[in-house]
Amino acid sequence: MAHYVLILGGGQGTRLNSKTPKQFLEIQGVPIIMHSAYAFLKSDSKCKIYIGLPQDYVSEWASLKKKYNFNINHKFFKGGQKRFETVYLGIQKIIQENQCHKDDIISIHDGARPFIDSIFISQLISNAKIYGSAVPVISLKNALRRSEVKSSVSNLTTTNSINRLHYKTAQTPQVFKFHLIEKSYEKLYHLIFKDGNNASILSNIFDDASVYEHFKNPKEPKINEVPGREYNIKITTPMDYYIAPHIYDFFKNIK
């Protein structure tokens, strides 16, 4: 059984208001995206790591590796315009370079989530081997309100309360048996890029779990949810980056 790792670093991180994509900003002197790679290597020294990069950073990756002494064994590739494109391109690169088998596992991880620990990764892998997938989820703490457009002419909206107990937020890494998620992404690719039918599909695609649920065979297993970790945040806003060093101080004592 092989364990493939896709670390997604193809985005530009526009919500962080930084000229440097968020995955290349430093936390404790190391780019965010490299923290994740170290965690996967610690969890599984034989894993095969693939890193998706923005087009502008493909040529700079060699100098970044040298600057930060990033010497772990990995492959990199140019990511797509959207997250699902980067995942699809990464899966295709894995297929091109390896003889993939039915029991192989793939971990798909956002490059802007640096606080993932090796023990948790191992737990997710063990779950995916048994149940076909392992998706970390967190229960909501805040009250929720749902917005609805009241009038398409005036664009007015109305809101109403909904029960937060019915909802959870999903994290990464999302881990799957390789052949299951590969088939789902292949179907997504053909519908969007081959047939040009994308508006209704993309409105329901948010992460790898949603791709799998949308395209899986009815006989294939349902998504297996695993309790996530509160410290496993995604660096998205300036506030996230501001508090990241404090999370790191907490995180380093448990990883």
VENHUTA-V686788 format. One record per backbone hydrogen bond with DSSP energy under -1.0 kcal/mol. CO is the residue of the C=O (numbers start at 1). NH is the residue of the N-H. E is the energy in kcal/mol with one decimal. If there is no record, write none. Layout:
CO:NH:E + CO:NH:E
//
This chain:
2:105:-2.8 + 3:48:-2.6 + 4:107:-2.7 + 5:50:-3.2 + 6:109:-3.1 + 7:52:-2.6 + 8:111:-2.7 + 13:16:-1.5 + 14:17:-1.5 + 21:24:-2.4 + 22:25:-1.4 + 23:33:-2.7 + 25:32:-2.4 + 27:30:-1.1 + 30:27:-2.6 + 31:34:-1.1 + 31:35:-1.2 + 32:36:-1.0 + 33:37:-1.3 + 34:38:-2.1 + 35:39:-1.7 + 36:40:-2.1 + 37:41:-2.2 + 38:42:-2.2 + 39:43:-1.9 + 40:44:-2.5 + 44:47:-1.8 + 48:5:-2.8 + 49:75:-2.6 + 50:7:-2.8 + 51:77:-2.2 + 52:9:-1.4 + 53:79:-3.3 + 54:57:-1.6 + 57:61:-1.1 + 60:64:-2.1 + 61:65:-2.7 + 62:66:-1.9 + 63:67:-2.6 + 64:68:-2.1 + 65:70:-2.7 + 69:71:-1.3 + 75:51:-2.6 + 77:53:-2.8 + 82:86:-1.9 + 83:87:-2.3 + 84:88:-2.3 + 85:89:-2.8 + 86:90:-2.3 + 87:91:-2.6 + 88:92:-2.4 + 89:93:-1.9 + 90:94:-2.2 + 91:95:-2.3 + 92:96:-2.2 + 93:97:-1.6 + 94:98:-1.1 + 101:104:-1.7 + 104:178:-2.9 + 105:4:-3.1 + 106:176:-2.4 + 107:6:-3.2 + 108:174:-2.4 + 109:8:-3.1 + 110:113:-1.7 + 112:235:-3.0 + 117:121:-2.0 + 118:122:-2.1 + 119:123:-1.8 + 120:124:-2.3 + 121:125:-2.3 + 122:126:-2.2 + 123:127:-2.0 + 124:128:-2.5 + 125:129:-2.1 + 126:130:-1.2 + 127:131:-3.1 + 128:132:-2.0 + 132:177:-2.1 + 134:175:-2.4 + 135:226:-2.4 + 136:171:-2.9 + 137:228:-3.3 + 138:169:-2.6 + 144:162:-1.6 + 146:160:-1.5 + 148:158:-2.8 + 151:155:-2.0 + 156:150:-3.1 + 156:151:-1.3 + 158:148:-2.9 + 160:146:-3.2 + 163:166:-1.6 + 164:167:-1.9 + 169:138:-2.6 + 174:108:-2.2 + 175:134:-2.2 + 176:106:-2.7 + 177:181:-1.5 + 178:182:-2.3 + 179:183:-1.5 + 180:184:-1.4 + 181:185:-2.3 + 182:186:-1.9 + 183:187:-1.9 + 184:188:-2.1 + 185:189:-2.5 + 186:190:-2.0 + 187:191:-2.0 + 188:192:-2.1 + 189:193:-2.8 + 190:195:-2.3 + 191:197:-2.5 + 198:202:-2.8 + 199:203:-1.0 + 201:204:-1.9 + 207:211:-1.5 + 208:212:-2.5 + 209:213:-2.7 + 210:214:-1.9 + 211:215:-1.7 + 212:216:-2.0 + 217:220:-2.2 + 224:135:-2.6 + 226:137:-2.3 + 229:232:-1.6 + 231:233:-2.0 + 237:241:-1.8 + 238:242:-2.1 + 239:243:-2.2 + 243:247:-1.9 + 244:248:-2.6 + 245:249:-1.8 + 246:250:-1.5 + 247:251:-3.4 + 248:252:-2.8 + 251:254:-1.9 + 251:255:-1.8
//
